[in-house]
Amino acid sequence: MLPLVDFPELAQHYAPFFEDVFSGAAFVEFQRYISGLIVSENKTVEGINRLFVNESRNQSSLNRLLTVNPFSLQELNQKRHARPQRNGSVENFNGRFQPRLFQRHFTRVSALKRELQRLQETVNSQHVQRKLGGLTPEQYRRRKKLQILPPRFVVPTETLPIAAGRVIFIRQVTIHGKIHLLSQTFNVGKRLKGQYVKVVLDTQRARLTVYVKARIFKRWAYPFLKR
């Protein structure tokens, strides 16, 4: 296992949202522990401590974080549960595949391919879907008649008109005070870092509005709709 010289990007992004739960020293150990859980094959305290070769920290500091609990577990959980689901379908997929696939360590690509094939067959042939009328995907597919496009069909490539309406997003403000939306970045201010805001894109008026506690916080023209 290669040693770490810095915290992984994932830890650097999410850890600051929990910073106010810990003291300064405990927060450093929290980042080290989370980083070790992400990248280390040996997820013991000793194994995680060995990852950071550029530091001379004693293993007892990490032990104290996990045993003495110099922070509020209730507050930490409140921070964790405050994160809304960005995509219900993705969350459902992750919840189903997490123990069967994502938490397993495959030493061979062939073993991973076999497991993926087995999971695909299981989901399609055994999992009953309420949205499919209580049928499995295979049963539902067999009842449907394929619609074949004519041989001379040409796929239209012209730009489709944008429908007039409002599109609502929920976004978390980064530690730098920004939100990312539709491949664009907007600055809302560092005082909102870690908070979730509602963002409304009005396609008819071509403007973007950020709401905080049901009040307009910022608004911009959104010229990208005119392209």
JONORHU-V691388 format. One line per field, one symbol per residue. ss: DSSP state (H for helix, E for strand, - for the rest). phi: phi as a letter, one per 30 degrees, with the letter a starting at -180 (. if undefined). burial: I if it has 16 or more other ideal C-beta (glycine too) atoms within 10 Angstrom, else O. A space follows every 50 residues. Layout:
# JONORHU-V691388
ss: ???
phi: ???
burial: ???
This chain:
# JONORHU-V691388
ss: ---E----HHHHHHHHHHHHH--HHHHHHHHHHHHHHHH-----HHHHHH HE------HHHHHHHHH-----HHHHHHHHH------HHHHHHHHHHHHH HH------HHHHHHHHHHHHHHHHHH-EEHHH--EEHHHHHH-------- ---------------EEEEEEE-----EEEE--EEEE--HHH---EEEEE EE----EEEEEE--EEEEEEE-HHHH-
phi: .ddccaddeddddceedcdddcdeddddddddddddddcddccddddddd dcddccddddddddedcdhdacddddddddddddddaeddddddddcedd bdccccdbddddddddddddddddcbddcddciicdeddddddccdccdd ecdcddcdddddddlbccbcbcdddcibbcbhibcbccjddceidcbccc ccddchbbbccbhibdcbbbdbddddd
burial: OOOIOOIOOOIOOOIIIIOOIIOOOIIIIIIIIIIIOOIIOOOOIOOIII IIOOOOOOOOOIOOIOOOOOIOOOOOOOIOOOOOOOOOOOOOOOOOOOOO OOOOOOOOOOOOOOOOOOOOOOIOOOOOOOOOOOOIOOOOOOOOOOOOOO OOOOOOOOOOOOOOOOOOOOIIIIOOOIIOIOOOOIOIOOOIIIOOIOIO IIOOOOOIIIOOOOOOOIOOOIOOOOO
